[in-house]
């Protein structure tokens, strides 16, 4: 009996201990589960706390290039941080979609955003290599990385990527995910997305891609530079074969289709950077848009910028400037670098800028000599002085004496300024017409004395000169720096019946949703009497017929123009216009050194104007300058300015305001305006 009790006792004690151990293990398990759950939650929270919400993917707004178009809606250039053109998945051929899926994520339609098999396969590869050599990312994970995460190769980032991919897969349809991927992926040579890559590599839209082309592009995401067909064609070809084999294995193509694609000859677009046609104009646009709307809008929001530029005219402008400067260099044999030139062409009636050349080579100098450079215009400023004088009561037949003059000048060595004519000669009594046509310096100074520098400066400002003008008699010879754009605008008043137009270069800016940022229309203001504008313009036609602008007479249509040359031949100008188009040309060195003896405006700048205008006006109807009401024509002697009934060689028909007429008194040599009219 005692033995049985002892045995029972021991058996009972053993069961108790066993139960106790089981309870302990259970308790430990529960605590461990709770502990691991808490730790897991903490880790999950720590990993996901900074993850973005995937709801924003529904409003996908990738960085898109802004495009600049000319007046005929022809693409000029683009602005972008990432060269991306958006294409809808519906417009991407199935063969393209299949190529990327086979290459990057064959189980795309089966997994839930991340693929456990791929992850473990990559993990073993990385352990074997001792470093991260394979990612095992699905297309959805790549979308997560591209949209939200950094590209660093760390396991914590991979964990975030997988979690985010799972969320994306739950939130978006597979087609939506693939749409994001194909528009976001980097495919080398600065291209982002299948559409930009298709254009860059093959010069066609993604919707036109063939199987061999699709397979080549689908091989690029792994290492775009390594497999670039432009840099390493054989490597890219091997990668293409890999993609084709994957497509065959996944049942997307047949053996015959694979072989045919592998043997196909690929025709690539030339990737070498082409010289930009309108580099200075485009930079002008870029500065304006960035200053007004900001860099993010310009480079990311896919603006469509419609401009006034005529691309065909711009090409002619480039060629004309280069031809004229090359001829100049051949004549002078310069040893001091590339002489520079600028051209600015504007529509007379609207102010629309049609062509702009700011220098010889934008890649070497971005400084725009058409809009930013202030240079002395020399005699090109004279038409503004004469117009101001006509508004004061003078007329083309008014007589001034072309004779030596001495003017006090504290800045001169002896305190005196002695203005000279270009030919160092004096012609005696001449008309204002003759003085302007032959660009007589001394007479222009005397005219300015009559109307005063203050009045002339104010008048020039009213016509569009915005640069500060020194109010001294040297203004008559164009001593104050101005831009080519200002001079063209001021001459435009003479061409446009006294109306000043605002030069404009952007017609409309629209964002990716069609929202209009701005829309510009021509702005014109009547700033001087149309009859006064006509008087100067009428004389300027004779500059081309018989004066310093004779070099462009061969254009064979009515043109009004003026040349300009500064001291020591540092600057050469030529500005001329028809009733509809005005173009200005400047030539010189940036260092303001001499162009060489005899390189005047009519020789150094006029040929560029002629080369350009001949081409842009070719085939256009010949236009006559209209005569405004209130103008009358009288027969006068070109030498004396007096009325005459003769019909000899010296007789011309001069224009006058109705109700006025030149002096008939023989021998009158007035220098004051009250002597000019009877």
C-alpha angles and dihedrals in degrees: 000000000000088000093053091050091050092050092049090049093053093047091050092048090052093052091049091052091047091050090046091053091047090050091049092050090048091049092048090048092051092047091046092049090049091044094047090045092051091045090046091050091048091049092045090049091047092049097044101036092093097036113117124238115261093220089089089068089075087065095046110180109171124183105278129188118251113229130214119209132190127233090280094049092256115147113253104172146324137236118211148142088204120025097231132154116185120231127180117242088236088065094050111094116243090239090061093049091048093049092056093043093050091047101041109022119005092178093050094126094044106048129071099239099300130047117224092197092054092045094053091044090053091045093056090046091052093047090050092050095042091231140055105283101146130041106193089206121164123221088259091053090050089053089051091050095045094046102039117002140066120253094237115132104235129132092233089057090049089053091051089047093054093048092048092045090054090052091048092050090053093047102042135046117246091251090054091051092049089048090056092046097050092048096044106040119109111234104179139266091061095302124135121191132012095276096055092043092050090052093045098047102032106014093237140097119269090247088067097052118127127214096264091047092047091050092052093051092045089058094058104074092073091063115344096189095043093052099037109140089211094055104027110016097172092053091049089050092052090049090050090054090051090055092047090051091050090050089051092049091049092050097246095122138019127245089254093051091048094052093046091051092047091053095044119115112238119218111206130196115243107262098192110120112259123217109261113247097212104022097148093045092048091050088050088055093045094053092049096049094043093049092048103039106016135249096277092058093045098047103031112027100068098238120190107217116195112197138186095239119122105216094202091052090047091056090051090049091053092050093046094052093047093047094049095046092047090053089049092051091048090054097046101032092216118206096186103076141269109343108222134230140181135199129193122185124186138175107251097217101040108024091235110157108233102178137005130186113181098178146333101277124013092194089063099037128015092187108122108223092186096060109012106039119087111202134164108268095204113191091355086081093060098087088063091054092048093047090052089050093051088052087054092057105273121124137200092268095052110125125231126173115243097213138126117292132187121205129186111251120172090197093060120093094245095028093254134102119208109189114207137198120245092248092045089237135115122218101194118220111013137159123254087247092059091044093055097040091051093036096234109190100197095052090050090054090051091050090051089051088057098049096032127237091256092059093044093049091051090048092051090050089052089054093053109278104137100170115097112269121210105232098224134109090262085075086080089069095046098256097156119083118248135167125253089239091056092050092049090049092050093048087049088068089061091048095046103053095265095311119131114213126198111239107236132180106180121068099177142348120206128180127222092275095051095258110150111231095184141342123199130204130189114280119205131175128187102234103161137024109278089225091057091049089050093053093058093040090050091056092045089061087064089054085069096040100047109351141072092307097059091119091078096047089100090074085088101218136086109289132168117202150149134210126218132199128172132208116300089009092279094144132029121193137182123177121176140159147191120207090276110026133045126190132182127196130194127186128186148104119281088229090060095239127145121288088209137270116315093009093135127159093267091055107032102033107022095069090057090052091048095048090051100042094045090059100042094045095044109126093008117125117263109254127207121213109249120236114227123225114269096045122115129186124221133183110248139168106258091215101048102023090227126136113264141176093208121113098203130130093274093055119103137168107247127194124237138169110265110265095030131089138174123267115278095194109113114234097018109148102178121187094174124071094233089065094058102075134047 
